[in-house]
């Protein structure tokens, strides 16, 4: 029970940080990840909010994954899209008037913090292993359907998202390239320390359980 509680805390805190990072990269106006660039493009073209499009696109991916893998839709994945979308809208509302970088230096700082915070949020969320991310699940589905590696599957999906985002006038820029190239190593870096921290929380509980046996 305690372990499940810890995993849920990781899950929520990871989404909070991830959505904050996404909001900062959007606010930097230097470009966002391919997926978020599409969300911004849909927002600019059709209205609604960026977070709302996170939910719509995420739900569409869940349906695709379900049909392609011939399995039931993953309900926890729907919750992930809902929480992430709500988080993006919340942070955009909070920082839209306070974080307005005008110079290139200010934009670069805003983008850097956004990219790093997003990576930390993803690392924490992965540690939770609580609910699948629709985008990550799609990578696995494409890998199973084509036999490609996860890296190739991710690149193909990212290119596809960038093309669609460009069509809708999405937030594509130098930041899109930087996130595509650097987010993986940064996430891996944080995962090492998140795992160490998790083991520190887990060990006292494990030792207590052993002492009772």
C-alpha positions as CSV (number, residue, x, y, z in Angstrom):
1,X,0.0,0.0,0.0
2,X,2.8,2.4,0.9
3,X,4.6,1.6,-2.4
4,X,1.4,2.3,-4.4
5,X,1.1,5.6,-2.6
6,X,4.7,6.5,-3.5
7,X,4.2,5.6,-7.1
8,X,1.1,7.8,-7.3
9,X,3.0,10.7,-5.8
10,X,5.7,10.2,-8.4
11,X,3.1,10.1,-11.1
12,X,1.4,13.4,-10.1
13,X,4.5,15.3,-9.4
14,X,6.0,14.1,-12.7
15,X,3.0,15.4,-14.6
16,X,3.1,18.8,-12.7
17,X,6.7,19.3,-13.6
18,X,6.2,18.1,-17.2
19,X,3.3,20.4,-17.8
20,X,5.3,23.3,-16.3
21,X,8.2,22.6,-18.6
22,X,6.0,22.4,-21.6
23,X,4.4,25.8,-20.7
24,X,7.9,27.3,-20.4
25,X,9.1,26.0,-23.7
26,X,5.9,27.3,-25.4
27,X,6.4,30.7,-23.7
28,X,10.0,30.9,-24.9
29,X,8.8,31.1,-28.5
30,X,11.9,29.2,-29.6
31,X,10.1,26.0,-30.4
32,X,8.7,23.0,-28.5
33,X,8.8,19.2,-28.8
34,X,7.1,17.8,-32.0
35,X,4.1,16.7,-30.0
36,X,3.6,20.1,-28.3
37,X,4.3,22.0,-31.5
38,X,1.3,20.2,-32.9
39,X,-0.9,21.1,-29.9
40,X,0.1,24.8,-30.4
41,X,-0.7,24.6,-34.1
42,X,-4.1,23.2,-33.5
43,X,-4.7,25.9,-30.8
44,X,-3.7,28.6,-33.3
45,X,-5.9,27.2,-36.1
46,X,-9.0,26.0,-34.3
47,X,-9.1,27.7,-30.9
48,X,-9.8,25.8,-27.7
49,X,-6.8,25.7,-25.4
50,X,-3.4,23.9,-25.7
51,X,-4.3,21.7,-22.8
52,X,-7.6,20.7,-24.5
53,X,-5.7,19.7,-27.6
54,X,-3.4,17.6,-25.4
55,X,-6.5,15.7,-24.3
56,X,-7.9,15.4,-27.8
57,X,-4.7,14.3,-29.5
58,X,-3.8,12.0,-26.6
59,X,-7.2,10.3,-26.8
60,X,-6.8,9.9,-30.6
61,X,-3.4,8.2,-30.0
62,X,-5.0,5.9,-27.4
63,X,-7.7,4.8,-29.9
64,X,-5.0,4.3,-32.5
65,X,-2.9,2.2,-30.1
66,X,-5.9,0.2,-29.1
67,X,-6.9,-0.6,-32.7
68,X,-3.4,-1.3,-33.9
69,X,-2.6,-3.6,-31.0
70,X,-6.1,-5.1,-31.0
71,X,-6.4,-4.4,-27.3
72,X,-8.8,-2.4,-25.1
73,X,-8.1,1.3,-24.7
74,X,-5.9,1.9,-21.7
75,X,-8.0,3.9,-19.2
76,X,-5.0,5.1,-17.2
77,X,-3.5,6.6,-20.4
78,X,-6.7,8.7,-20.7
79,X,-6.1,9.9,-17.1
80,X,-2.6,10.9,-18.1
81,X,-3.8,13.0,-21.0
82,X,-6.4,14.6,-18.8
83,X,-4.0,15.5,-16.1
84,X,-1.3,16.7,-18.5
85,X,-3.8,18.8,-20.4
86,X,-5.1,20.4,-17.3
87,X,-1.6,21.0,-16.1
88,X,-0.6,22.8,-19.3
89,X,-3.6,25.1,-19.2
90,X,-3.0,25.8,-15.5
91,X,0.7,26.8,-16.0
92,X,0.0,28.8,-19.2
93,X,-2.5,30.8,-17.2
94,X,-0.1,31.3,-14.3
95,X,3.0,32.3,-16.4
96,X,1.5,34.0,-19.5
97,X,1.6,37.5,-18.0
98,X,4.6,37.0,-15.7
99,X,7.1,35.1,-17.9
100,X,7.3,37.1,-21.1
101,X,10.9,36.8,-22.5
102,X,11.6,39.6,-25.0
103,X,15.4,39.2,-25.6
104,X,17.0,36.2,-27.2
105,X,18.9,35.6,-23.9
106,X,15.7,35.6,-21.9
107,X,14.0,33.3,-24.4
108,X,17.0,30.9,-24.3
109,X,16.9,30.8,-20.4
110,X,13.1,30.2,-20.5
111,X,13.5,27.5,-23.0
112,X,16.4,25.9,-21.2
113,X,14.5,25.7,-17.9
114,X,11.5,24.4,-19.7
115,X,13.4,21.6,-21.4
116,X,15.2,20.6,-18.2
117,X,12.0,20.7,-16.0
118,X,10.1,18.6,-18.6
119,X,12.9,16.0,-18.7
120,X,12.9,15.9,-14.9
121,X,9.1,15.4,-14.9
122,X,9.3,12.6,-17.4
123,X,12.0,10.9,-15.4
124,X,9.9,11.0,-12.2
125,X,6.8,9.9,-14.1
126,X,8.7,6.9,-15.6
127,X,9.9,6.0,-12.1
128,X,6.2,5.8,-11.1
129,X,5.5,3.2,-13.8
130,X,1.9,4.1,-13.0
131,X,0.1,5.0,-16.2
132,X,1.3,4.9,-19.8
133,X,1.9,8.0,-21.9
134,X,0.0,7.7,-25.2
135,X,3.0,8.9,-27.2
136,X,5.4,6.5,-25.6
137,X,2.8,3.7,-26.0
138,X,2.5,4.5,-29.7
139,X,6.3,4.1,-30.1
140,X,6.0,0.5,-28.8
141,X,3.0,-0.2,-31.0
142,X,4.9,1.1,-34.1
143,X,7.8,-1.0,-33.1
144,X,5.7,-4.1,-32.8
145,X,3.9,-3.5,-36.2
146,X,7.1,-2.7,-38.2
147,X,9.9,-4.4,-36.4
148,X,11.8,-1.1,-36.1
149,X,13.8,-0.1,-33.1
150,X,12.3,2.2,-30.5
151,X,14.7,5.0,-31.6
152,X,13.6,4.7,-35.2
153,X,10.0,4.5,-34.2
154,X,10.3,7.7,-32.1
155,X,12.1,9.5,-35.0
156,X,9.4,8.5,-37.5
157,X,6.6,9.6,-35.2
158,X,8.4,12.9,-34.4
159,X,8.9,13.7,-38.1
160,X,5.3,12.9,-38.8
161,X,4.2,15.2,-35.9
162,X,6.5,18.0,-37.1
163,X,5.0,17.9,-40.6
164,X,1.5,18.1,-39.3
165,X,2.5,20.8,-36.8
166,X,4.1,22.9,-39.7
167,X,0.8,22.5,-41.7
168,X,-1.1,24.1,-38.8
169,X,1.5,26.7,-38.0
170,X,2.8,25.0,-34.9
171,X,5.5,26.1,-32.5
172,X,8.5,24.8,-34.5
173,X,11.9,26.3,-34.2
174,X,15.5,25.6,-33.0
175,X,14.0,24.5,-29.7
176,X,12.2,21.6,-31.5
177,X,15.6,20.3,-32.8
178,X,17.2,20.8,-29.4
179,X,14.5,18.9,-27.5
180,X,14.5,16.1,-30.1
181,X,18.3,15.7,-29.7
182,X,18.9,16.5,-26.0
183,X,15.7,15.4,-24.1
184,X,16.7,11.7,-24.2
185,X,20.1,12.1,-22.6
186,X,18.7,14.6,-20.0
187,X,15.9,12.3,-19.1
188,X,18.4,9.4,-18.7
189,X,20.6,11.6,-16.5
190,X,17.7,12.5,-14.2
191,X,16.5,8.9,-14.1
192,X,19.7,7.8,-12.4
193,X,19.2,10.2,-9.5
194,X,15.5,9.6,-9.3
195,X,16.1,5.9,-9.0
196,X,18.7,6.5,-6.2
197,X,16.2,8.7,-4.4
198,X,13.5,6.1,-4.8
199,X,15.7,3.4,-3.3
200,X,16.3,5.5,-0.3
201,X,12.6,5.8,0.3
202,X,12.1,2.1,-0.4
203,X,14.9,0.6,1.7
204,X,13.6,1.6,5.2
205,X,10.2,0.2,4.3
206,X,11.9,-3.0,3.0
207,X,14.1,-3.3,6.1
208,X,11.0,-2.9,8.3
209,X,9.2,-5.6,6.5
210,X,12.2,-8.0,6.8
211,X,12.5,-7.3,10.5
212,X,8.9,-8.4,11.0
213,X,9.4,-11.7,9.2
